[in-house]
Amino acid sequence: MRTRTAPRIIAFAILILFINSAHRCSAQYRTTNFVVTAPQPALAKQVGDLAEKYRNDLAVRWLGQPLPKWPQPCPIQVEIQPHAGGETSFAFQPGADGRSQPFDWRMKIYGSPERILDSVLPHEITHTIFATHYGRPLPRWADEGACTTVEHSVEKEKNHRMLMQFLNSNRGIPFNHMFAMKQYPRDILPLYAQGYSLAKYLIMQRGHRHFVNFVGEGMEQEVPGQESQTWNQVTKKYYGFNDLSDLQVRWLLWVKKGSNPIGRTDLAANTPTAPVPTNPVTNPAVTRQGATPTLETLNPSESWYVRQSRLGGNATMQRPAPLTATPNSPAAGYAPGSIQTNAPPANTPATPTVWR
């Protein structure tokens, strides 16, 4: 009997030691609005302090003022992994003022420390800012597109290259379909790349707060089954385009010319002013301005987070010349005026309270 019990006792002791060791390897850091759990105390503090800074600075950028303190802090789970990414989940409940407010926050971010701090963390924090401000889920293109604008410039450049590949391979999303999407589509990467490009295009013209008001009014005015009509009207009101088709044509021409900075339009005088800078608020890793990273051939099955981590930060590798669209020829499979009038394709159901 004793000889049979001893191995069990030893195995149990080893398990306890393993659990205690794993617990000691994680550190927790509390700020006003976040509780960070990370492998090392220094990283937990760095993520927590930067999360508060992003929350404040990005709210001022998008909303014109900081957010109030949340009733409950948002837990952030940090993991060091060879690939990078993130996921934030929350639900909505009526607040004291009658507006819906997010609660039950859960954020998980992973990757190299560099990518976590300069891309994944600001992306996920921006999701929380929009959720707090609107009190409801956003159209996927606007949410993911706007959140991608705060990532590191290397990540945004990869989105542009992916966009050119998608537009040249019949994977572009007609705007009347994209504006009506409430769930992630099966082919998710074009939504990220195209949403980012369109958000950048609109923000360059009239700024971040105008974009926030545009999205907010579009959601308020939406009628189920008549999304296109609503967004046609709101687009004309806020940006002067006749409808979504006109916006798509103008945006596509801008993409074909290189997606370069454009003059911001003053709403009152309707006169161009200097281009609006769209760099991230805080960026520990600085890319030389004007330099275009040379990357290996794009793999559509990888996220830009994953690819950047695999390439080791700002690593450059030789690759064939990237796909480009010439100014005088439409992108294959996504020509100007390609918006369809038929019902949008079915989307893959996704948990409505999860944002990536």
Residue pairs with C-beta under 8 A, 6 or more apart in sequence:
25 39
26 37
26 38
26 39
27 37
27 38
27 39
27 40
27 41
27 43
27 44
28 35
28 36
28 37
28 44
29 35
29 36
29 38
29 41
29 44
29 45
29 47
29 48
30 36
30 48
30 73
31 48
31 49
31 51
31 52
31 73
32 52
32 69
32 73
33 51
33 52
33 55
33 69
33 70
33 73
33 74
34 48
34 51
34 52
34 73
34 74
34 75
34 76
35 73
35 74
35 75
35 76
36 44
36 45
36 47
36 48
36 51
36 75
36 76
36 78
37 44
37 75
37 76
37 77
37 78
38 44
38 47
38 78
39 78
39 79
39 80
43 78
43 80
43 113
44 78
46 113
46 117
47 76
47 78
47 109
47 116
47 117
47 121
48 76
50 117
50 121
50 282
51 76
51 121
51 125
53 281
53 282
54 121
54 122
54 125
54 126
54 150
54 281
54 282
55 66
55 67
55 125
55 128
55 129
56 66
56 67
57 281
57 282
58 122
58 125
58 126
58 129
58 150
58 281
59 65
59 66
59 67
59 129
60 66
61 208
61 281
62 126
62 129
62 130
62 133
62 146
62 208
62 209
62 211
62 212
63 129
63 133
63 209
63 212
64 209
67 129
67 132
67 133
70 105
70 132
71 101
71 103
72 103
72 104
72 105
73 105
74 105
74 106
74 107
74 128
75 105
75 106
75 107
76 107
76 108
76 109
77 106
77 107
77 108
77 109
78 109
78 110
78 116
79 108
79 109
79 110
80 110
80 111
80 112
80 113
81 110
81 111
82 112
82 309
82 310
83 110
83 111
83 305
83 306
83 309
83 310
84 110
84 111
84 112
84 115
84 116
84 119
84 120
84 303
84 305
84 306
84 308
84 309
85 109
85 110
85 111
85 120
85 303
85 305
85 306
85 356
86 107
86 108
86 109
86 110
86 120
86 121
86 123
86 124
86 305
86 356
87 107
87 108
87 124
87 354
87 355
87 356
88 105
88 106
88 107
88 108
88 124
88 127
88 128
88 354
88 355
88 356
89 104
89 105
89 106
89 107
89 351
89 353
89 354
89 355
90 102
90 103
90 104
90 105
90 106
90 128
90 131
90 353
91 102
91 103
91 104
91 353
92 100
92 101
92 102
92 103
92 131
92 135
92 136
92 353
93 100
93 101
93 103
94 100
94 101
95 101
95 135
99 135
100 135
100 136
101 132
101 135
102 128
102 131
102 132
102 135
105 128
107 124
107 128
109 116
109 120
109 121
109 124
110 116
110 120
111 120
111 305
111 309
112 309
112 313
114 284
114 285
114 313
115 152
115 305
115 308
115 309
115 313
117 284
118 151
118 152
118 280
118 283
118 284
118 285
119 151
119 152
119 155
119 305
119 308
120 305
122 150
122 151
122 280
122 281
122 282
123 147
123 148
123 150
123 151
124 147
124 355
126 146
126 147
126 150
127 143
127 147
127 355
130 138
130 143
130 146
130 147
131 137
131 355
133 212
133 216
134 215
134 216
134 219
136 219
137 143
137 182
137 352
137 353
138 215
138 219
139 178
139 179
139 180
139 181
139 182
139 215
139 218
139 219
140 181
140 182
140 183
140 184
140 185
140 191
140 195
141 173
141 178
141 179
141 181
141 191
141 194
141 195
141 198
141 199
142 195
142 199
142 215
143 195
143 355
144 191
144 192
144 195
144 196
144 355
144 356
145 192
145 194
145 195
145 196
145 197
145 198
145 199
145 200
146 195
146 199
146 203
146 211
147 355
148 155
148 156
148 159
148 192
148 195
148 196
148 199
149 156
149 196
149 199
149 200
149 203
149 278
150 280
150 281
151 280
152 280
152 283
152 285
152 287
152 308
153 279
153 280
153 283
153 287
154 285
154 287
154 293
154 308
154 314
155 304
155 305
155 308
156 196
156 200
157 292
157 293
158 293
158 295
158 298
158 304
158 307
158 308
159 192
159 193
159 196
159 197
159 304
160 193
160 197
160 259
161 295
161 298
161 322
161 323
162 189
162 190
162 193
162 298
162 300
162 304
163 190
163 193
163 194
163 196
163 197
163 255
164 255
164 322
164 323
164 324
164 325
164 331
165 171
165 298
165 300
165 322
165 323
166 172
166 189
166 190
166 193
166 194
166 300
167 252
167 255
167 325
167 331
167 332
167 333
167 334
168 323
168 325
168 331
168 332
168 333
168 334
169 332
169 333
170 332
170 333
170 334
171 187
171 190
171 333
172 190
172 194
172 331
172 333
172 334
172 338
173 181
173 185
173 190
173 191
173 194
174 248
174 338
174 339
174 340
175 244
175 245
175 247
175 248
175 339
176 227
176 228
176 231
176 244
176 245
176 339
176 340
176 341
176 344
177 340
177 344
177 345
178 191
178 194
178 195
179 218
179 227
179 228
179 231
179 244
180 227
180 228
180 344
181 191
181 344
181 347
182 347
182 352
183 347
183 348
183 349
183 350
183 352
184 191
184 347
184 348
184 350
184 356
185 191
185 345
185 347
185 348
186 347
186 348
189 300
189 303
192 304
197 251
197 255
197 259
198 251
199 211
200 259
200 278
201 251
201 254
201 259
201 262
202 211
202 214
202 239
203 211
203 276
203 278
204 261
204 262
204 264
204 275
204 276
204 278
205 239
205 262
205 264
205 265
206 238
206 239
206 264
206 265
206 267
207 264
207 276
210 238
210 267
213 238
214 234
214 235
214 238
214 239
217 234
217 237
217 238
218 230
218 231
218 234
218 235
221 230
221 233
221 234
222 230
222 231
223 229
223 230
228 244
231 244
232 242
232 243
232 244
235 241
235 243
235 244
235 247
236 242
236 243
239 247
240 265
241 247
241 250
244 339
245 337
245 339
248 336
248 337
248 338
248 339
249 336
249 337
252 330
252 331
252 334
252 336
253 327
253 336
254 260
254 262
255 325
255 331
256 325
256 326
256 327
256 330
256 331
257 327
261 275
261 276
262 275
263 272
263 273
263 274
263 275
264 272
264 273
264 274
264 275
264 276
265 271
265 272
265 273
266 272
266 273
285 313
285 314
287 293
287 314
293 314
293 316
294 316
294 317
294 318
294 319
295 307
295 311
295 316
295 317
295 319
296 311
296 317
296 318
296 319
297 319
297 320
298 307
299 307
302 310
311 317
325 331
330 336
